[in-house]
Structures are given as C-alpha cells and as structure tokens.
Amino acid sequence: MIAESVIALIWAAAGVAFYGTTQLLGNAIAGLGQSGTVYEISKTMLGTVGGVLAVIGVVVCPITSGDTAFPAVFMSAVSLTYILMAGEGFDLSSGIAYPIGLGFAVALFVVYLVLLKRTKPQSDEAGQSITA
C-alpha cells in the first residue's frame, strides 16, 4: 500500500506538471474522466507504447486482477520509465527507458513471488495449517 501511495503521488505530480496547475488538472479530470486524463498524460509524455502500458496498469489491471501486486508492478514500471524519459528526470531515450522499466517490473514481480512463497502457510502431516 505504501508503494501504491508513492505511485499515486508520482501520478499527481505528473498531472500537475503536464497541465500546469491543479485547477487545470481538475478541469481535465472533469472533462475526460480519470482514465482519459491518464491516457492523455501517458500518451503525450511516454509515447504510444508507454501510454498503452500506463493505461493497462491504471485501468485494466485493477479491474481484472483483484490483487494489488499486478497493478503496483505495472505502475512502478511506468513510473520508472517516466522518470527515465521525462525532461525533468533523466531525459533518456525510449530505447533505454523502456527496457529498464520492463526489467524493473520483472524484478519486482520476482520479489513478489519470493515473498509470497515465504508467507504461505505450511501444513503438518494431518493437513492442519501452521504458521511459519
């Protein structure tokens, strides 16, 4: 949940940086809706591929997965890609930023799987669940 809060703050900062003021960001959300605003920011700042990844991470994954790990992984990758590509960030090319963002997502997913495996309850011989 903390990571999702940080990602939300990054999106809020990106929205204000993109539109200039919170008033204009609010107007965009009122006119385009939340997903439309995310799409416009993502496509303009990250290009077509980044825009599609952002929309998948923000809109599609929470609806379909029911689990916060998948949207968090996608949004972390999108946020890192944005930081790497944006002029106020590292201003790297998409050829560098996209692979790094994808690698970051894979690494986070692996960490999630490792932590998930460690926290699964173990069973004794009678099939009773015991805590580790």
N, C-alpha and C positions, 0 to 999 in steps of 0.2 A: 504494500500500500504506500509506503514511503516513496518507492521508485515511481509509482504512478503519480504521486503528488508532484514530484520533481518534473516529470514529463508534462504534467498539466501546466506547471509554471513556465516551462520552455515554450509550450504552445501559446500561452498567454503573452509571453514576451515576443514571440514571432508574430502574433496577431497585431500587437501594438506597433511593432517595428514595420510591419507591412502596410498597415492602414494609417499610421502616424499618430493617432490618438485613441483613447479608449472610447470616445464618442463615436468616431468613425468605425471602429471595430464593432461597437454595439449596433450601429446602423446596418453594417454588413450582415451581422447575425440575424437581425430582424428581417432583412430583405432576402437573404439567401438561405437562411437556416444554418444550423451548426455544421452539418455535413457539407453544404455548399460553400461555406466560408473556409472550412478545412481544405476542400478541394481546390478552391481558388488560390489560397496561400501556397499549398503544396505544389500545384502545377506551375505556378509562376516562379517560385523560388527554387524548386528542385527539378523542374522539367517534367516530362510526361511519365518517365519511369518512377521517379521519386513521388510524383503526385499519386500515381496508382498505388504504390506501396503505402503511402500515408493514409489514403482512403481505406485501403484494406485493413490497416492497423487500427484506425479510429472507428470505422463504421461497421465493417463486415465481421471482424474477429470477435468483438464483444457480443454481437448478436448470435453468432454461430457456436462459439466455443463454450460459453458459460463459465469459463475459467479465466482468471485474470493473468495467468502466466503467458498465454499466447499474445494477447494484445500488448502486454508490457514488453515482451521481446520485440515485437514489430515496432512499437513506438520508440523503444530505445534505439533500434537500428535507424529509424527515420530521424530521430533527434540527433544522433551522432553524425549521420550523413549531412544533415542540415548544417551543423556546426562546422564540419569539414569544408562544405561547399560555399557557405554564405560569405559575403564580403566582410561582414563584421566578425566572422570566425576566422578560419584558416585560408579561405579563398582558394581551395584546391579544385582541380578539375573533377568532373563526374567520373572519369576513368579511374581515378584514385579513390574518390569518396565512396562510390557505390560498392566496390569490393570490400573496403574496410567496414562499411556498415553491415554488409551481409555477413562477413566474418564475425563481427561483434554479435550479431543476432544468433549465429550458430553457437558461439562461445557461451552466451547467456542461456541458451536452451540446454546446452550440455550441463551447465551448473545447476539449472533447474532439475534436470533428470537425476543428477547425482544427489542433490538434496532430497528429492522425492524418494529415492531409493533408501536413503538413510532414515527417513522418518516413517516409513511404512511399518505398521505394527507386525511383530513377529508372532508366530503361533507355537504353542508347545505341542507335545505328541498327541494330546487329546483334542487338538484343534482350537483350544481356547486362545484368545488374543492376549498377548502380554506386551507390555511396553518395554522399549529398549533402554 
